Amino acid sequence: MKKSYLLVAIGITSIAFIGMQKSGVEKIEKYFAKNVHVKHAAGALAGKTGAPGEPNCTECHAGTTQDGTAQHTFAVLQGLNPVTNYVPGATYNVSLQLATHDVKEGFEATVLDVTNDVMAGTFTGANGLGTQIVSAGGKDYATHTSASNSSSNQFWIWEWQAPATDVGPVKFYIASNKADGNAATGGDIIYLSQHLLGVNTSSLEENTQEDFNFVAGYSPEANKVFLTFNSLTVGNMYFNLVDLKGNSVFTYDLGESIIGENDEQVALPSDLDAGIYLVHFFVGNKAMSSQIMVK
């Protein structure tokens, strides 16, 4: 009889101990989940932009990524004017705002050359406008601050100094997070976008459209842009479609050109709004542009 009582007592003690263990683990898990989220409220960890070779915010936030092309209102500014090309060595303001909002929101951005391996220029400052600059692995990252992620109307501005020499087109990679403010990793939406910026053609030698006999035309029936040009060299071809606000709305990598006459076609997204757009086309470090009307 005493042995039975002893077994019952041991069983009750074991259950209580297991319950305490489970409760303790749950508390620890909740603590870390909450505090990791709060920590990131002061700025994203470096290297989470979704650029080639990098993860994105879903490493810490549950869910899948969404296309941020329409969500990210992005511009590179010279003074107050948006630009689609850069002058080597010049300093620009970069601005980002989300099209829709939630209780909390944050972002991280970097910019790489066309090899996607090297930082293109540097992020030189944040001007105190809701942005901080962090560096890791030879790259600069712009991200939000603990104060700037709490406003549903927040926009961010930081400074970018273009590469000192011509490196051809550069691409900004942006990841943003619309968070519901529940201090947990779930319920958030991650958006990714890419924005191509070319070299100012006036700063390059032998870089005129006449050299290439460049022509860009739009076919509403096929919803395609047809490109014709002559090339004296082989170079990587990049297509960048920009709206009149200076926002890059569609980019496409066409591979390598051939020497001589080139004829290329670029199918545009079916949901692209009708209107006037600028086609910026790059062959290596040579930049060309044309205006089209999308119907």
N, C-alpha and C positions, 0 to 999 in steps of 0.2 A: 504493500500500500504506500509506504513512504517513497518507494522507487517511482510509483506512478505520479505522486505529487511532484517529485523532483523533475520528472520528464515534462510535466505540464508547465512547471515554472520556467524550465529552460526554454520550452517552446514559446511561451509568452514573451520572455526576455528577448529571444531571437527576433521575433516579429517586430517588437518595439524598436530593436536596434536597426533592423532593416528599414523600418519606417523612418527612423531618424536619419539614416544614411540617404534615403531617397529624397527626403525633405531638404537635407543639406545640399545635395547635388543640384536639386531644382533651384534652390536659392542662389547657389554659385552661378549656375547657368544664366539665370535671370539677371544677376548682377553684371556678369560680363557682357551679356547681350545689350543691356541698357547702357553700360559705360563705354563700350566700343562705339555705339551709335552716338552717344553724346560727344565722345572724343572727336569723331569725324565731323561733328557740327562746327568745329573750329577750323576745318579745312581738310580736304581729302588727302589720303596718303599718296605720296608721289608715285607716278607710274601707273595710273588707273584711267587713262584716257581712251583706251581701245585702239591706240595707234598700233601699227605692225609690231609684233613682239611684246606688246603690253596687254595685260588684262584690263578690265573695266570695273565699274562700281559694283557689279554683281558678285564680286569676290566677298563683299561684306554685306550686301543687301540682297534679299531674296528676289526672285523673279527673273524675267528675260529682258533683253534690251529691245528698245523700239527705235525706229528711224527718227532721228532728230532734225531732219532737213527743215520741216515746217515749224518745229518747236523752237529751234535756236535762231533768234534774230541776231545775226552776227555781222560785224563790219570792221574793216580796217580803215582808220580815219587819218587824213592829213588835215590838221585843224578840225573843222567840223564837216569836211567833205569826204564821203566814202571813196576809196580807191580800189581798183582791181589789179593794179601793178605796183611794184615797189622799186625804189631807187636804192641801189646798194649803199649801205652805210647810213641811210636816213632813219630817223626815229618816228614811229607812228603810235597813235592811240588805238587800242583794240577794245571793242565793246561787245558785250553779250547780254542779251535779255531773253527770258523765256516767254513764249507766246501765251501760255496758260500757266496757272499757278496753283500751289497747294500751301499747306500750313508752313512747311519748311522746304527750302530748295537750295541746292549747292551745285558746284561744277568743278571741273578741272580741264585745263587745256595745255597743249604744247604745239610746237611747229617744227616740222622736219623738212629736209630737202627731198628731192624726188627719189633718192635711193632709199628713203625711209629709215636710214641708219643714223643720220647726223642731225643734230639740232641746227636749225636754220636761223642764224642770228642769236639774239639773247632777249630775254624779258628783263628790262632794266629797272622797272619800278611799278608801283601800284597807285601812286598819287593819293593814297588814303581813301579811294573810292570803292570800298568793300572788297578789295582784292589783296591777296598776299602772294609773294613769289617764293617757291621752294625749289631746290635743286637736288637731283639724284642721278647717278649714272651718266654724268656729262650732259644732262638735259635740264632745262628750266621748265617749271610748271606754274601756271597761274591757277589759283583756287580761291574759294570764298573764305570769309572769316567767321568767327563765332557770332558777330553782330549782323553780318550781311546775309545770313541764311534764314533770318527770322521774318523778313518782310515779304509779303506776297507780291509786291511790286518792285522787287529788287532788280537792279541791273548792275553789271560789273564792268569796270574799265581798268586797263593796265597798259603799260608801255612796251613796245617791241622795237628793238633796233635791228634793222634788216642786216643780212650778211654783208661784210665789208666788200666782198667781190661778188660778181655774178655767179650764182649757183643754179640758175634756171628757176623754173616754178617751184614754189614752196607750198606746203599743205598744212593747215591748222587742223588738229584733231581735238574734238570737244566731247566730253561726257558730262551729262547733267543728271541730277537726281531730284525728282519731285517726291517729297516725303510727306507722310500724313501726320508726323509729329507724335506718334504713339510710343516713342523711345524704344522701339523694337526694329529688327531688321526687315520685317515683312511689311507689305502694304505700300512699298515704294515703287516708282517707275523710273527706269534708267533710259536716257536718250543718248544716242551717239550720232555725230555728224562730222563731215569733212569739208574743208573750204580751201579751194585752190587759189593761189595768188601768183601772178606772173611778174616778170621783170619789166620795168618801164622801158619801152622800146626806144625812147629818146636817149637812153643812157648806154645803148649798145651800138657797136660798129656793125655796118653792113647788115642791118636788121630792119629792112623796110618791106612792106607788103608787096611793093613793086618787084622786089627781088624774087618773090615766090609766085607772083601772079595769083594771089590768094583770092578765092571766091567761095562764099558760103551762101547757100540757098535753102529755103524751107519748103517742103511739100506737105500741105495739109492732108492730102489723101493718105499718104504713107506715114504721116507724123514723124518725118525724119529730116535731119539736116544733112545736106549733101555738100561735101567739101572737095574743092579742086585746087591743087597748087603744084608748083615745081620745086624740087629740092635738089641741091647740089651735093648733099651729104646724107648719110643715114643717121637718123635721130629718133628718140622716143617721142611719140605723139600723144598730147594730152588735150582733151576738149573740156572747156569750162563754160557753162551757161550762166549768165548773171542777169538779174532783173534790174530795173531802173533805180532801185534803192541801194544797189551795190551788193546785194546778197547773192552768193553762189547757190544756185538751185539745183544744179545737176553737173556732175563731172564724169568723165569717161576716159579710160586708158585705151588707146587704139594700137598699142604696140609700136613697132619700128616702121619708119617710112622707108621708101626706096629712092634711089637716085633717079631723078627724072620726073615724069608726070605721075602724080598721085591722085587717086579718086577714092574718097572715103565716105561712108554713110554712118550716121549716128541716130539711132532710134530714141526718141524722147519719151519720158514717162507719160502714160495715158492721162494722168490726173493733173498735168501741168496747166495752169491757168492761161487763158488767152491773153495776149499782150505783146509789147515790144521787149525784146531781150538782146543782150550783147553776147556774141560768140567770141570767146577768147581761145585761141588755138596756139599750141606750142609745138615746135619741132626742135627737140634739144633745148637750147637756150634762146631760140628764135621765137618771137611772139608776134602773132597776127590777130586782128580783130575785125568783126563785121557785125552789122545790126540785122536782126530778122524780126518778122512779125509772125507770132504763133496764133493760129486761128482754131 
